[in-house]
Each structure stands twice: as C-alpha cells, then as structure tokens.
Amino acid sequence: QVQLVESGGGLVQAGGSLRLSCAASGRTLSRNPMGWFRQAPGKEREFVAAIRWSGSSTLYAGFVKGRFTISVDNAKNTVYLQMNSLEPEDTAVYYCAASDRVSGTMTFRYTYNYWGQGTQVTVSS
C-alpha cells in the first residue's frame, strides 16, 4: 500500500509560480501511474497531469497549456508539479494520487486507489 502527503500550496498572485510536492511511502513500482488532480468548489475533481514512477508516459490536461511540469525523484519517492504563469482559474485544492496497478488510463480518477489529503492553491487577480 502507498501513503501520499501533498505540500507546497499557498497564496500566489496571477502570473506567479508554485511547486507542489507529493511524498509517497510504501512500494512505488516504476510503471505504476502517479497523477495530480484538482477540485474547485462546486466542480468535479479534474485531471491535471500524470506520470509513471519511471518518468515515462507523461500526460497533461489541455488547460495546462505548457505552464505546468510534472516530474519524479525516485531517490526521494516524491512527485512534483511545477506550476508557472498561474491564473485565478487555477484556484483549487490539488490532490496527488497513486495506483498499485500498472494498467489503467492515467487521466481517469478510477485508475487511482491511493489519494492524498490535498493542498490548497489560491491565485489572486
């Protein structure tokens, strides 16, 4: 089993940057997917970015538009989400997620069976 802890959220002005971290404990196999999702009040949790622990099969949501970068540090068992050029529309609680299975569509919530508690990102205008 895997336990996930997010950090790095906070308040930032439009155009600013934040780096979110997700520390994982437990087994993290190289081909298993790792994802970032976000949820704003009144909206469904939506896909942001995903990667496998090996660093392959990286995917991004269309609204990212080149602004975000997902990466992994296997030595630290940590996944990062670097967010640049933030906009007020990016305001949400950001969650990291992991799966103990290799297969699955990385953009779908059902693929993941481990979730962190979330970290708040607020972008002011």
Contacts in CASP RR format, 6 or more apart in sequence:
PFRMAT RR
TARGET T0000
AUTHOR 0000-0000-0000
METHOD contacts of the structure
MODEL  1
QVQLVESGGGLVQAGGSLRLSCAASGRTLSRNPMGWFRQAPGKEREFVAA
IRWSGSSTLYAGFVKGRFTISVDNAKNTVYLQMNSLEPEDTAVYYCAASD
RVSGTMTFRYTYNYWGQGTQVTVSS
1 26 0 8 1.000
1 27 0 8 1.000
1 100 0 8 1.000
1 114 0 8 1.000
2 24 0 8 1.000
2 25 0 8 1.000
2 26 0 8 1.000
2 27 0 8 1.000
2 28 0 8 1.000
2 98 0 8 1.000
2 100 0 8 1.000
2 114 0 8 1.000
3 24 0 8 1.000
3 25 0 8 1.000
3 26 0 8 1.000
3 114 0 8 1.000
4 22 0 8 1.000
4 23 0 8 1.000
4 24 0 8 1.000
4 96 0 8 1.000
4 97 0 8 1.000
4 98 0 8 1.000
4 114 0 8 1.000
4 115 0 8 1.000
4 116 0 8 1.000
5 22 0 8 1.000
5 23 0 8 1.000
5 116 0 8 1.000
5 117 0 8 1.000
6 20 0 8 1.000
6 21 0 8 1.000
6 22 0 8 1.000
6 94 0 8 1.000
6 95 0 8 1.000
6 96 0 8 1.000
6 116 0 8 1.000
6 117 0 8 1.000
6 118 0 8 1.000
6 119 0 8 1.000
7 20 0 8 1.000
7 21 0 8 1.000
7 22 0 8 1.000
7 23 0 8 1.000
7 119 0 8 1.000
8 18 0 8 1.000
8 19 0 8 1.000
8 20 0 8 1.000
8 21 0 8 1.000
8 119 0 8 1.000
9 18 0 8 1.000
9 20 0 8 1.000
9 94 0 8 1.000
9 119 0 8 1.000
9 120 0 8 1.000
9 121 0 8 1.000
10 18 0 8 1.000
10 119 0 8 1.000
10 120 0 8 1.000
10 121 0 8 1.000
10 122 0 8 1.000
11 122 0 8 1.000
11 124 0 8 1.000
12 18 0 8 1.000
12 86 0 8 1.000
12 121 0 8 1.000
12 122 0 8 1.000
12 123 0 8 1.000
12 124 0 8 1.000
13 123 0 8 1.000
13 124 0 8 1.000
14 86 0 8 1.000
14 87 0 8 1.000
14 88 0 8 1.000
14 123 0 8 1.000
14 124 0 8 1.000
14 125 0 8 1.000
15 84 0 8 1.000
15 85 0 8 1.000
15 86 0 8 1.000
15 87 0 8 1.000
15 123 0 8 1.000
16 84 0 8 1.000
16 85 0 8 1.000
16 86 0 8 1.000
16 123 0 8 1.000
17 82 0 8 1.000
17 83 0 8 1.000
17 84 0 8 1.000
17 85 0 8 1.000
17 86 0 8 1.000
18 83 0 8 1.000
18 86 0 8 1.000
18 121 0 8 1.000
19 80 0 8 1.000
19 81 0 8 1.000
19 82 0 8 1.000
19 83 0 8 1.000
20 36 0 8 1.000
20 80 0 8 1.000
20 81 0 8 1.000
20 83 0 8 1.000
20 94 0 8 1.000
20 96 0 8 1.000
20 119 0 8 1.000
20 121 0 8 1.000
21 78 0 8 1.000
21 79 0 8 1.000
21 80 0 8 1.000
22 34 0 8 1.000
22 36 0 8 1.000
22 78 0 8 1.000
22 79 0 8 1.000
22 80 0 8 1.000
22 81 0 8 1.000
22 96 0 8 1.000
22 116 0 8 1.000
23 76 0 8 1.000
23 77 0 8 1.000
23 78 0 8 1.000
24 34 0 8 1.000
24 77 0 8 1.000
24 78 0 8 1.000
24 79 0 8 1.000
24 98 0 8 1.000
25 77 0 8 1.000
26 77 0 8 1.000
27 100 0 8 1.000
28 34 0 8 1.000
28 53 0 8 1.000
28 74 0 8 1.000
28 77 0 8 1.000
28 98 0 8 1.000
29 53 0 8 1.000
29 100 0 8 1.000
29 102 0 8 1.000
30 52 0 8 1.000
30 53 0 8 1.000
30 54 0 8 1.000
31 52 0 8 1.000
31 53 0 8 1.000
31 54 0 8 1.000
31 56 0 8 1.000
31 102 0 8 1.000
32 52 0 8 1.000
32 53 0 8 1.000
32 98 0 8 1.000
32 99 0 8 1.000
32 100 0 8 1.000
32 101 0 8 1.000
32 102 0 8 1.000
33 50 0 8 1.000
33 51 0 8 1.000
33 52 0 8 1.000
33 57 0 8 1.000
33 98 0 8 1.000
33 99 0 8 1.000
33 104 0 8 1.000
33 106 0 8 1.000
33 111 0 8 1.000
33 112 0 8 1.000
34 50 0 8 1.000
34 51 0 8 1.000
34 52 0 8 1.000
34 53 0 8 1.000
34 72 0 8 1.000
34 79 0 8 1.000
34 96 0 8 1.000
34 97 0 8 1.000
34 98 0 8 1.000
34 99 0 8 1.000
35 47 0 8 1.000
35 48 0 8 1.000
35 49 0 8 1.000
35 50 0 8 1.000
35 51 0 8 1.000
35 70 0 8 1.000
35 79 0 8 1.000
35 96 0 8 1.000
35 97 0 8 1.000
35 98 0 8 1.000
35 106 0 8 1.000
35 112 0 8 1.000
36 48 0 8 1.000
36 49 0 8 1.000
36 50 0 8 1.000
36 70 0 8 1.000
36 79 0 8 1.000
36 81 0 8 1.000
36 94 0 8 1.000
36 95 0 8 1.000
36 96 0 8 1.000
36 97 0 8 1.000
37 45 0 8 1.000
37 46 0 8 1.000
37 47 0 8 1.000
37 48 0 8 1.000
37 94 0 8 1.000
37 95 0 8 1.000
37 96 0 8 1.000
37 97 0 8 1.000
37 109 0 8 1.000
38 45 0 8 1.000
38 46 0 8 1.000
38 48 0 8 1.000
38 90 0 8 1.000
38 92 0 8 1.000
38 93 0 8 1.000
38 94 0 8 1.000
38 95 0 8 1.000
38 121 0 8 1.000
39 45 0 8 1.000
39 46 0 8 1.000
39 92 0 8 1.000
39 93 0 8 1.000
39 95 0 8 1.000
40 91 0 8 1.000
40 92 0 8 1.000
40 93 0 8 1.000
43 92 0 8 1.000
45 95 0 8 1.000
45 109 0 8 1.000
46 61 0 8 1.000
47 61 0 8 1.000
47 107 0 8 1.000
47 108 0 8 1.000
47 109 0 8 1.000
48 60 0 8 1.000
48 61 0 8 1.000
48 64 0 8 1.000
48 68 0 8 1.000
48 81 0 8 1.000
48 94 0 8 1.000
49 58 0 8 1.000
49 59 0 8 1.000
49 60 0 8 1.000
49 61 0 8 1.000
49 64 0 8 1.000
49 68 0 8 1.000
49 70 0 8 1.000
49 81 0 8 1.000
50 57 0 8 1.000
50 58 0 8 1.000
50 59 0 8 1.000
50 70 0 8 1.000
50 106 0 8 1.000
50 107 0 8 1.000
51 57 0 8 1.000
51 58 0 8 1.000
51 59 0 8 1.000
51 70 0 8 1.000
51 71 0 8 1.000
51 72 0 8 1.000
51 79 0 8 1.000
52 106 0 8 1.000
53 72 0 8 1.000
53 74 0 8 1.000
55 71 0 8 1.000
55 72 0 8 1.000
57 106 0 8 1.000
58 70 0 8 1.000
59 106 0 8 1.000
59 107 0 8 1.000
60 66 0 8 1.000
60 68 0 8 1.000
60 70 0 8 1.000
61 107 0 8 1.000
63 89 0 8 1.000
67 83 0 8 1.000
67 84 0 8 1.000
67 85 0 8 1.000
67 86 0 8 1.000
68 81 0 8 1.000
68 82 0 8 1.000
68 83 0 8 1.000
68 84 0 8 1.000
69 81 0 8 1.000
69 82 0 8 1.000
69 84 0 8 1.000
70 79 0 8 1.000
70 80 0 8 1.000
70 81 0 8 1.000
70 82 0 8 1.000
71 79 0 8 1.000
71 80 0 8 1.000
71 82 0 8 1.000
72 78 0 8 1.000
72 79 0 8 1.000
72 80 0 8 1.000
73 79 0 8 1.000
73 80 0 8 1.000
79 96 0 8 1.000
81 94 0 8 1.000
83 90 0 8 1.000
83 121 0 8 1.000
86 121 0 8 1.000
86 123 0 8 1.000
87 123 0 8 1.000
88 123 0 8 1.000
88 124 0 8 1.000
88 125 0 8 1.000
89 123 0 8 1.000
90 121 0 8 1.000
90 123 0 8 1.000
91 121 0 8 1.000
91 122 0 8 1.000
91 123 0 8 1.000
92 121 0 8 1.000
93 118 0 8 1.000
93 119 0 8 1.000
93 120 0 8 1.000
93 121 0 8 1.000
94 118 0 8 1.000
94 119 0 8 1.000
94 120 0 8 1.000
94 121 0 8 1.000
95 115 0 8 1.000
95 116 0 8 1.000
95 117 0 8 1.000
95 118 0 8 1.000
96 115 0 8 1.000
96 116 0 8 1.000
96 118 0 8 1.000
97 109 0 8 1.000
97 112 0 8 1.000
97 114 0 8 1.000
97 115 0 8 1.000
97 116 0 8 1.000
98 112 0 8 1.000
98 113 0 8 1.000
98 114 0 8 1.000
99 111 0 8 1.000
99 112 0 8 1.000
99 113 0 8 1.000
99 114 0 8 1.000
100 113 0 8 1.000
100 114 0 8 1.000
101 111 0 8 1.000
101 113 0 8 1.000
104 111 0 8 1.000
105 111 0 8 1.000
END
